[in-house]
């Protein structure tokens, strides 16, 4: 089990993965209750990460996603594999449904097991709701329809979230609060303190509290001065509640660990883009791109450029797109409008 200092956002990871590792049954009971009710939990379940890695190893460039493959047993006795794909990027992905179809079909073909693909969308675009992949040619048709939960939809169900004892109710509250306070750090501080106070009163074990704390801290990052205010507020709450879950040293270590993880993730994405640019357009374009990519700090921007690299037939056209992203980021900084990194 990860410690708070290591429960950070790695190249292809986030606290979402830790939550799915820890709370698989509550996850399905909260987001897909009909599916959870059809599973015989008395027989246990098994994570099949190695099996999933065999079919995602050659995935397209871009930010990696939080994918889990779980073997469960239905009440009728059938063994079933559940592919849980948690989409955490901030922008719509036109290749998303096709990627799920590829994963689904490869799993069935390689392992000859029934597979259910479930999707959580944690992005900020209300209108983006991919629910199926469909391809037709000359009367031949393939279709994959997959259940989708959009976290933004819970905005109309706040009372239900507040009343729920399921840990994923707190997860959704934190995700919604992060979106709502994206450009209001003071409001985010208030919401983060309130959610942490709620977490401390949930009656969970220390390890469970730390797991959820890591998620709240990750999704609701604050400017450093406000982080210090937050730490002082949490110390006061712990003293009032007569409990000590997260020490100041752990909080500082967690924050620095997340910063290191984000830096490693950005460097990894930049290196991958440069390597692919070299294979597609040659050394000159790759070296010129490396200088520009080093100035890009947003993972979603690097992902967009990765998709553009696959689409553009000319290296100069792609470099122009990279330069435009760098110029746009510089303009936003100059206007004082840089978004909070936690949004």
C-alpha beads as a LAMMPS data file, in Angstrom:
LAMMPS data file: protein, C-alpha beads

343 atoms
342 bonds

1 atom types
1 bond types

-500.0 500.0 xlo xhi
-500.0 500.0 ylo yhi
-500.0 500.0 zlo zhi

Masses

1 110.0

Atoms # bond

1 1 1 0.000 0.000 0.000
2 1 1 1.309 3.425 -0.873
3 1 1 2.184 5.960 1.758
4 1 1 0.975 9.550 1.440
5 1 1 4.342 10.649 0.183
6 1 1 4.158 8.228 -2.723
7 1 1 0.470 8.544 -3.517
8 1 1 1.346 11.074 -6.183
9 1 1 0.570 11.788 -9.767
10 1 1 3.125 9.798 -11.735
11 1 1 3.493 9.737 -15.505
12 1 1 0.402 7.619 -16.011
13 1 1 -1.113 7.642 -12.590
14 1 1 -3.216 9.599 -10.099
15 1 1 -4.883 9.004 -6.736
16 1 1 -7.823 7.684 -8.778
17 1 1 -5.846 4.483 -9.247
18 1 1 -5.184 4.225 -5.522
19 1 1 -8.896 4.664 -4.828
20 1 1 -9.811 1.917 -7.286
21 1 1 -7.201 -0.387 -5.765
22 1 1 -8.544 0.205 -2.270
23 1 1 -12.308 0.500 -2.810
24 1 1 -13.321 -1.581 -5.788
25 1 1 -16.672 -2.696 -4.392
26 1 1 -17.712 0.764 -3.070
27 1 1 -16.696 2.203 -6.445
28 1 1 -19.076 -0.064 -8.351
29 1 1 -21.806 0.279 -5.729
30 1 1 -21.662 4.063 -5.991
31 1 1 -21.324 4.578 -9.750
32 1 1 -22.802 1.353 -11.200
33 1 1 -25.124 -0.077 -8.520
34 1 1 -26.965 -2.483 -10.846
35 1 1 -23.657 -4.028 -11.889
36 1 1 -22.425 -4.251 -8.296
37 1 1 -25.646 -6.046 -7.313
38 1 1 -25.017 -8.690 -10.006
39 1 1 -21.588 -9.576 -8.585
40 1 1 -21.074 -12.324 -5.998
41 1 1 -18.650 -10.446 -3.741
42 1 1 -18.335 -13.446 -1.420
43 1 1 -16.098 -15.031 -4.060
44 1 1 -13.747 -12.079 -3.981
45 1 1 -12.230 -10.366 -7.001
46 1 1 -8.847 -10.155 -8.669
47 1 1 -7.009 -7.323 -10.386
48 1 1 -5.638 -8.304 -13.794
49 1 1 -3.136 -5.506 -14.351
50 1 1 -0.647 -7.669 -16.259
51 1 1 -3.343 -8.794 -18.668
52 1 1 -4.391 -5.206 -19.259
53 1 1 -0.811 -4.087 -19.827
54 1 1 -0.407 -6.600 -22.620
55 1 1 -3.084 -4.871 -24.679
56 1 1 -2.354 -1.238 -23.755
57 1 1 1.419 -1.407 -24.177
58 1 1 1.192 -0.080 -27.733
59 1 1 -1.348 2.625 -26.930
60 1 1 -1.218 5.930 -28.810
61 1 1 0.873 8.826 -27.459
62 1 1 -0.736 11.196 -25.022
63 1 1 -1.597 11.260 -21.373
64 1 1 -2.199 7.808 -20.001
65 1 1 -5.498 7.035 -18.338
66 1 1 -6.495 5.287 -15.138
67 1 1 -7.466 1.839 -16.350
68 1 1 -8.247 -1.152 -14.148
69 1 1 -9.127 -4.678 -15.220
70 1 1 -10.880 -6.740 -12.562
71 1 1 -12.044 -10.357 -12.563
72 1 1 -15.324 -10.870 -10.698
73 1 1 -17.944 -13.594 -10.420
74 1 1 -21.612 -13.064 -11.180
75 1 1 -24.336 -14.618 -9.047
76 1 1 -25.046 -17.082 -11.838
77 1 1 -21.520 -18.450 -11.510
78 1 1 -20.010 -16.865 -14.631
79 1 1 -16.514 -15.427 -14.533
80 1 1 -16.571 -11.870 -15.921
81 1 1 -13.861 -9.336 -16.576
82 1 1 -14.632 -5.679 -15.904
83 1 1 -12.560 -3.011 -17.649
84 1 1 -12.878 0.241 -15.681
85 1 1 -11.579 3.257 -17.555
86 1 1 -11.438 6.538 -15.645
87 1 1 -11.014 9.468 -17.999
88 1 1 -9.312 12.324 -16.170
89 1 1 -8.178 14.656 -18.926
90 1 1 -9.644 18.135 -19.175
91 1 1 -10.376 18.154 -22.900
92 1 1 -12.490 15.925 -25.162
93 1 1 -10.572 13.227 -26.985
94 1 1 -11.864 12.326 -30.464
95 1 1 -10.074 8.967 -30.312
96 1 1 -11.536 8.004 -26.925
97 1 1 -14.336 5.660 -28.062
98 1 1 -12.114 3.952 -30.596
99 1 1 -9.467 3.326 -27.950
100 1 1 -12.045 1.688 -25.686
101 1 1 -13.241 -0.466 -28.575
102 1 1 -9.624 -1.510 -29.218
103 1 1 -9.063 -2.435 -25.575
104 1 1 -12.373 -4.298 -25.392
105 1 1 -11.874 -6.307 -28.565
106 1 1 -8.232 -7.148 -27.800
107 1 1 -9.142 -8.457 -24.357
108 1 1 -11.915 -10.649 -25.695
109 1 1 -9.763 -11.904 -28.562
110 1 1 -6.683 -12.634 -26.456
111 1 1 -8.327 -14.131 -23.358
112 1 1 -11.734 -15.340 -24.612
113 1 1 -13.568 -13.792 -21.630
114 1 1 -16.698 -11.632 -21.502
115 1 1 -15.710 -8.017 -20.824
116 1 1 -17.713 -5.071 -19.519
117 1 1 -16.245 -1.626 -20.223
118 1 1 -17.256 1.086 -17.725
119 1 1 -16.322 4.758 -18.012
120 1 1 -16.028 7.640 -15.556
121 1 1 -15.670 11.087 -17.139
122 1 1 -14.037 13.612 -14.825
123 1 1 -13.505 16.307 -17.456
124 1 1 -15.084 19.773 -17.405
125 1 1 -17.016 19.708 -20.709
126 1 1 -20.745 19.062 -20.055
127 1 1 -21.462 18.268 -23.695
128 1 1 -18.750 15.652 -24.164
129 1 1 -20.419 12.295 -23.576
130 1 1 -18.928 9.492 -25.660
131 1 1 -21.099 6.403 -25.172
132 1 1 -20.391 4.212 -28.162
133 1 1 -17.974 3.326 -30.916
134 1 1 -19.458 2.495 -34.310
135 1 1 -17.807 1.668 -37.606
136 1 1 -19.571 0.635 -40.797
137 1 1 -18.392 -0.315 -44.263
138 1 1 -20.465 -1.854 -47.080
139 1 1 -23.057 -3.306 -44.771
140 1 1 -20.520 -4.531 -42.215
141 1 1 -20.914 -2.893 -38.812
142 1 1 -19.140 -3.049 -35.446
143 1 1 -20.541 -1.331 -32.373
144 1 1 -19.435 -1.007 -28.754
145 1 1 -21.837 0.689 -26.337
146 1 1 -20.428 1.393 -22.870
147 1 1 -22.010 2.777 -19.664
148 1 1 -20.746 6.254 -18.804
149 1 1 -20.916 8.291 -15.599
150 1 1 -20.247 12.013 -15.955
151 1 1 -19.126 13.515 -12.653
152 1 1 -20.488 16.942 -13.597
153 1 1 -24.001 15.446 -13.512
154 1 1 -23.720 15.118 -9.730
155 1 1 -23.975 18.900 -9.405
156 1 1 -27.761 18.420 -9.254
157 1 1 -27.433 15.659 -6.635
158 1 1 -25.515 17.460 -3.907
159 1 1 -27.904 16.440 -1.130
160 1 1 -27.413 12.797 -2.099
161 1 1 -23.637 13.218 -2.013
162 1 1 -23.751 14.913 1.382
163 1 1 -25.874 12.098 2.838
164 1 1 -23.879 9.192 1.399
165 1 1 -21.411 7.195 3.506
166 1 1 -19.728 5.786 0.392
167 1 1 -16.159 7.148 0.098
168 1 1 -16.733 7.988 -3.556
169 1 1 -19.347 10.561 -2.562
170 1 1 -16.473 12.520 -1.009
171 1 1 -14.379 11.915 -4.119
172 1 1 -17.090 13.421 -6.322
173 1 1 -17.580 16.344 -3.933
174 1 1 -13.857 17.086 -4.154
175 1 1 -13.828 16.811 -7.945
176 1 1 -16.825 19.139 -8.274
177 1 1 -15.352 21.610 -5.788
178 1 1 -12.077 21.661 -7.726
179 1 1 -13.949 22.520 -10.923
180 1 1 -16.167 25.137 -9.276
181 1 1 -13.221 26.948 -7.645
182 1 1 -10.761 26.670 -10.507
183 1 1 -10.257 30.450 -10.689
184 1 1 -11.037 31.317 -7.063
185 1 1 -8.219 30.140 -4.767
186 1 1 -9.808 31.618 -1.633
187 1 1 -13.053 29.750 -2.263
188 1 1 -11.057 26.604 -2.967
189 1 1 -9.308 26.956 0.379
190 1 1 -12.668 27.149 2.186
191 1 1 -14.065 24.162 0.293
192 1 1 -10.917 22.118 0.843
193 1 1 -10.982 22.754 4.586
194 1 1 -14.667 21.803 4.717
195 1 1 -14.104 18.566 2.790
196 1 1 -11.160 17.610 4.984
197 1 1 -13.200 18.261 8.127
198 1 1 -15.920 16.038 6.661
199 1 1 -13.327 13.369 5.891
200 1 1 -12.096 13.343 9.486
201 1 1 -15.636 12.734 10.722
202 1 1 -16.386 9.786 8.423
203 1 1 -15.252 7.159 10.930
204 1 1 -12.657 5.665 8.586
205 1 1 -9.331 4.103 9.526
206 1 1 -6.171 6.186 9.394
207 1 1 -5.016 4.510 6.151
208 1 1 -8.402 5.134 4.562
209 1 1 -8.355 8.763 5.649
210 1 1 -4.859 9.199 4.192
211 1 1 -5.954 7.702 0.879
212 1 1 -8.861 10.126 0.528
213 1 1 -6.770 12.978 1.884
214 1 1 -4.239 12.353 -0.895
215 1 1 -7.001 12.609 -3.469
216 1 1 -8.428 15.841 -2.029
217 1 1 -4.946 17.340 -1.803
218 1 1 -4.167 16.325 -5.398
219 1 1 -7.354 17.544 -7.040
220 1 1 -7.649 20.784 -5.019
221 1 1 -4.103 22.110 -5.058
222 1 1 -3.677 25.659 -3.809
223 1 1 -1.106 28.422 -4.268
224 1 1 1.658 27.901 -1.710
225 1 1 0.626 30.696 0.728
226 1 1 -2.902 29.267 0.871
227 1 1 -1.503 25.763 1.301
228 1 1 0.173 27.026 4.468
229 1 1 -3.196 28.435 5.639
230 1 1 -4.783 25.078 4.878
231 1 1 -2.186 23.180 6.893
232 1 1 -2.763 25.432 9.896
233 1 1 -6.536 24.959 9.599
234 1 1 -6.162 21.181 9.477
235 1 1 -3.944 21.222 12.544
236 1 1 -6.670 23.139 14.376
237 1 1 -9.305 20.634 13.241
238 1 1 -7.176 17.711 14.383
239 1 1 -6.695 19.285 17.791
240 1 1 -10.414 20.001 18.117
241 1 1 -11.322 16.452 17.057
242 1 1 -8.516 15.018 19.230
243 1 1 -7.077 13.021 16.372
244 1 1 -3.942 13.259 14.300
245 1 1 -4.114 11.751 10.838
246 1 1 -1.668 13.737 8.717
247 1 1 1.310 15.472 10.277
248 1 1 2.667 18.716 8.901
249 1 1 5.771 16.875 7.704
250 1 1 3.621 14.368 5.824
251 1 1 1.652 17.169 4.194
252 1 1 4.804 18.930 3.044
253 1 1 6.269 15.652 1.797
254 1 1 3.037 14.842 -0.020
255 1 1 2.970 18.228 -1.718
256 1 1 6.619 18.014 -2.791
257 1 1 6.076 14.469 -3.966
258 1 1 3.165 15.558 -6.138
259 1 1 5.263 18.348 -7.602
260 1 1 8.065 15.899 -8.417
261 1 1 5.573 13.474 -9.915
262 1 1 4.050 16.164 -12.124
263 1 1 7.511 17.234 -13.268
264 1 1 8.444 13.642 -14.111
265 1 1 5.169 13.245 -15.978
266 1 1 5.729 16.380 -18.075
267 1 1 9.312 15.405 -18.847
268 1 1 8.191 11.939 -19.894
269 1 1 5.527 13.329 -22.234
270 1 1 7.966 15.838 -23.744
271 1 1 10.559 13.106 -24.330
272 1 1 7.986 10.860 -25.959
273 1 1 6.768 13.663 -28.236
274 1 1 10.294 14.527 -29.270
275 1 1 11.079 10.885 -30.023
276 1 1 7.958 10.520 -32.142
277 1 1 8.661 13.813 -33.913
278 1 1 12.104 12.467 -34.806
279 1 1 10.655 9.250 -36.227
280 1 1 7.988 11.111 -38.202
281 1 1 9.713 14.312 -39.316
282 1 1 13.442 13.851 -38.738
283 1 1 16.148 15.182 -36.428
284 1 1 15.825 18.880 -37.343
285 1 1 12.139 19.101 -36.435
286 1 1 12.673 17.042 -33.273
287 1 1 15.481 19.265 -31.998
288 1 1 13.570 22.478 -32.733
289 1 1 10.492 21.007 -31.072
290 1 1 12.436 20.113 -27.920
291 1 1 13.204 23.784 -27.252
292 1 1 9.532 24.724 -27.574
293 1 1 8.139 21.738 -25.678
294 1 1 10.339 22.574 -22.684
295 1 1 8.273 25.765 -22.243
296 1 1 4.917 23.959 -22.111
297 1 1 3.691 23.181 -18.590
298 1 1 0.164 21.869 -19.245
299 1 1 -0.185 18.066 -19.711
300 1 1 -3.369 18.495 -21.748
301 1 1 -1.502 20.760 -24.190
302 1 1 1.189 18.136 -24.703
303 1 1 -1.541 15.574 -25.316
304 1 1 -3.176 17.768 -27.958
305 1 1 0.166 18.225 -29.672
306 1 1 0.669 14.467 -29.611
307 1 1 -2.607 13.973 -31.458
308 1 1 -1.712 16.739 -33.923
309 1 1 1.634 15.047 -34.581
310 1 1 -0.194 11.941 -35.723
311 1 1 -2.491 13.965 -38.001
312 1 1 -0.107 16.510 -39.555
313 1 1 1.736 15.378 -42.665
314 1 1 4.290 18.193 -42.535
315 1 1 6.740 18.832 -39.713
316 1 1 6.705 22.595 -40.227
317 1 1 2.924 22.660 -39.831
318 1 1 3.234 20.776 -36.562
319 1 1 6.016 23.071 -35.312
320 1 1 3.766 26.031 -36.061
321 1 1 1.094 24.459 -33.843
322 1 1 3.660 23.938 -31.066
323 1 1 4.821 27.550 -31.354
324 1 1 1.201 28.747 -31.193
325 1 1 0.682 26.864 -27.930
326 1 1 3.840 28.375 -26.440
327 1 1 2.835 31.868 -27.539
328 1 1 -0.662 31.402 -26.125
329 1 1 0.723 30.287 -22.768
330 1 1 3.057 33.296 -22.672
331 1 1 0.158 35.623 -23.444
332 1 1 -1.930 34.143 -20.622
333 1 1 0.927 34.559 -18.167
334 1 1 1.416 38.133 -19.242
335 1 1 -2.257 38.809 -18.645
336 1 1 -2.097 37.224 -15.202
337 1 1 -4.618 34.601 -16.234
338 1 1 -2.747 31.380 -15.763
339 1 1 -5.145 28.709 -14.553
340 1 1 -4.711 26.867 -11.316
341 1 1 -2.751 23.645 -11.924
342 1 1 -5.336 21.640 -10.002
343 1 1 -8.243 22.322 -12.282

Bonds

1 1 1 2
2 1 2 3
3 1 3 4
4 1 4 5
5 1 5 6
6 1 6 7
7 1 7 8
8 1 8 9
9 1 9 10
10 1 10 11
11 1 11 12
12 1 12 13
13 1 13 14
14 1 14 15
15 1 15 16
16 1 16 17
17 1 17 18
18 1 18 19
19 1 19 20
20 1 20 21
21 1 21 22
22 1 22 23
23 1 23 24
24 1 24 25
25 1 25 26
26 1 26 27
27 1 27 28
28 1 28 29
29 1 29 30
30 1 30 31
31 1 31 32
32 1 32 33
33 1 33 34
34 1 34 35
35 1 35 36
36 1 36 37
37 1 37 38
38 1 38 39
39 1 39 40
40 1 40 41
41 1 41 42
42 1 42 43
43 1 43 44
44 1 44 45
45 1 45 46
46 1 46 47
47 1 47 48
48 1 48 49
49 1 49 50
50 1 50 51
51 1 51 52
52 1 52 53
53 1 53 54
54 1 54 55
55 1 55 56
56 1 56 57
57 1 57 58
58 1 58 59
59 1 59 60
60 1 60 61
61 1 61 62
62 1 62 63
63 1 63 64
64 1 64 65
65 1 65 66
66 1 66 67
67 1 67 68
68 1 68 69
69 1 69 70
70 1 70 71
71 1 71 72
72 1 72 73
73 1 73 74
74 1 74 75
75 1 75 76
76 1 76 77
77 1 77 78
78 1 78 79
79 1 79 80
80 1 80 81
81 1 81 82
82 1 82 83
83 1 83 84
84 1 84 85
85 1 85 86
86 1 86 87
87 1 87 88
88 1 88 89
89 1 89 90
90 1 90 91
91 1 91 92
92 1 92 93
93 1 93 94
94 1 94 95
95 1 95 96
96 1 96 97
97 1 97 98
98 1 98 99
99 1 99 100
100 1 100 101
101 1 101 102
102 1 102 103
103 1 103 104
104 1 104 105
105 1 105 106
106 1 106 107
107 1 107 108
108 1 108 109
109 1 109 110
110 1 110 111
111 1 111 112
112 1 112 113
113 1 113 114
114 1 114 115
115 1 115 116
116 1 116 117
117 1 117 118
118 1 118 119
119 1 119 120
120 1 120 121
121 1 121 122
122 1 122 123
123 1 123 124
124 1 124 125
125 1 125 126
126 1 126 127
127 1 127 128
128 1 128 129
129 1 129 130
130 1 130 131
131 1 131 132
132 1 132 133
133 1 133 134
134 1 134 135
135 1 135 136
136 1 136 137
137 1 137 138
138 1 138 139
139 1 139 140
140 1 140 141
141 1 141 142
142 1 142 143
143 1 143 144
144 1 144 145
145 1 145 146
146 1 146 147
147 1 147 148
148 1 148 149
149 1 149 150
150 1 150 151
151 1 151 152
152 1 152 153
153 1 153 154
154 1 154 155
155 1 155 156
156 1 156 157
157 1 157 158
158 1 158 159
159 1 159 160
160 1 160 161
161 1 161 162
162 1 162 163
163 1 163 164
164 1 164 165
165 1 165 166
166 1 166 167
167 1 167 168
168 1 168 169
169 1 169 170
170 1 170 171
171 1 171 172
172 1 172 173
173 1 173 174
174 1 174 175
175 1 175 176
176 1 176 177
177 1 177 178
178 1 178 179
179 1 179 180
180 1 180 181
181 1 181 182
182 1 182 183
183 1 183 184
184 1 184 185
185 1 185 186
186 1 186 187
187 1 187 188
188 1 188 189
189 1 189 190
190 1 190 191
191 1 191 192
192 1 192 193
193 1 193 194
194 1 194 195
195 1 195 196
196 1 196 197
197 1 197 198
198 1 198 199
199 1 199 200
200 1 200 201
201 1 201 202
202 1 202 203
203 1 203 204
204 1 204 205
205 1 205 206
206 1 206 207
207 1 207 208
208 1 208 209
209 1 209 210
210 1 210 211
211 1 211 212
212 1 212 213
213 1 213 214
214 1 214 215
215 1 215 216
216 1 216 217
217 1 217 218
218 1 218 219
219 1 219 220
220 1 220 221
221 1 221 222
222 1 222 223
223 1 223 224
224 1 224 225
225 1 225 226
226 1 226 227
227 1 227 228
228 1 228 229
229 1 229 230
230 1 230 231
231 1 231 232
232 1 232 233
233 1 233 234
234 1 234 235
235 1 235 236
236 1 236 237
237 1 237 238
238 1 238 239
239 1 239 240
240 1 240 241
241 1 241 242
242 1 242 243
243 1 243 244
244 1 244 245
245 1 245 246
246 1 246 247
247 1 247 248
248 1 248 249
249 1 249 250
250 1 250 251
251 1 251 252
252 1 252 253
253 1 253 254
254 1 254 255
255 1 255 256
256 1 256 257
257 1 257 258
258 1 258 259
259 1 259 260
260 1 260 261
261 1 261 262
262 1 262 263
263 1 263 264
264 1 264 265
265 1 265 266
266 1 266 267
267 1 267 268
268 1 268 269
269 1 269 270
270 1 270 271
271 1 271 272
272 1 272 273
273 1 273 274
274 1 274 275
275 1 275 276
276 1 276 277
277 1 277 278
278 1 278 279
279 1 279 280
280 1 280 281
281 1 281 282
282 1 282 283
283 1 283 284
284 1 284 285
285 1 285 286
286 1 286 287
287 1 287 288
288 1 288 289
289 1 289 290
290 1 290 291
291 1 291 292
292 1 292 293
293 1 293 294
294 1 294 295
295 1 295 296
296 1 296 297
297 1 297 298
298 1 298 299
299 1 299 300
300 1 300 301
301 1 301 302
302 1 302 303
303 1 303 304
304 1 304 305
305 1 305 306
306 1 306 307
307 1 307 308
308 1 308 309
309 1 309 310
310 1 310 311
311 1 311 312
312 1 312 313
313 1 313 314
314 1 314 315
315 1 315 316
316 1 316 317
317 1 317 318
318 1 318 319
319 1 319 320
320 1 320 321
321 1 321 322
322 1 322 323
323 1 323 324
324 1 324 325
325 1 325 326
326 1 326 327
327 1 327 328
328 1 328 329
329 1 329 330
330 1 330 331
331 1 331 332
332 1 332 333
333 1 333 334
334 1 334 335
335 1 335 336
336 1 336 337
337 1 337 338
338 1 338 339
339 1 339 340
340 1 340 341
341 1 341 342
342 1 342 343
